[in-house]
Amino acid sequence: MLSSSFLGLKLYQLPAEDKRVKKDGTPRNPKKIGKLHYPVFSSDGTRVVGFMLRLPDIAGMIKQPDWFVARDAIGVSGDYLVVKDPKTAFDTQAAKRLGIDLDTCLIWTGMDVVTASGKNVGYCSDAQFNGKTGDVEHFVLVESGASNALVGHREIPVSYLRGYREGAMIVSDEVLELDFSGGAAAKAAEVSVKAAAKASEATAKAKVQVKKGARALDEHGSKALDKGSRALGKQLGKTKGMFGSFVSEYKKASGSAGNPSSASGKSSGAKTRKSKT
């Protein structure tokens, strides 16, 4: 599953087991905690260990620091994404249980990607990972919003990852040999090849117009498309201070049981580093 599939999803806490049914016999709704934000990767960058959780503003005005929520603490109950055990799901309690140091964990999404030889090749926009283990299968590399729309993206095998250095994801120079996929230009080229035998003067003119339009988008649209599309990739220690079908897909990918139990009481609520946007 892609880490971006979780972006913006609401996370809830189930009522204590003895309080899940009201006196009138109707089920009590779970309490919303916040919205899932950036995926958090282990210090070696190869595993999704959790997500930053954006909490509601106090009185609609005062922002609260984000919490870290462990990936394995998230489950599904009915149509809700919930925390299984709030006592060990968040921040320092979760980190201790997982045996990780949050200060050295990484947020790859939005981080510049540089080859071992020093060539900047774009930024990491997403990651495909195993829902059960959190192990990353590949990273999604794009050059810009416009480039992604036109020529597509590259999928970087996790074996190409070389680490983190000076605010950038370092990858093998083999990345330069990877083909682009998924772009409108690539699809248009495929259609053009199939239609070549039947090409007419009108078709040729249409192709010229398509090329002009694509060039205009690349020249004038890049900044507009990029604006707001990148999360600020970071190392956490440097930042101190539609649900629908997703439920069934999450269950398949993560192996979640139907109705996870929830410990009574409130979550630990320990505050962690604030994720700047």
Beta strands, then each sheet from edge to edge (+ up, - down):
strand 1: 10-13
strand 2: 31-41
strand 3: 48-54
strand 4: 67-70
strand 5: 74-77
strand 6: 80-83
strand 7: 106-107
strand 8: 112-115
strand 9: 120-129
strand 10: 136-142
strand 11: 152-157
strand 12: 161-165
strand 13: 168-171
strand 14: 181-182
strand 15: 234-235
sheet 1: 4+ 3- 2+ 1- 6- 5+
sheet 2: 7+ 15-
sheet 3: 12+ 13- 8- 9+ 10- 11+ 14-
end
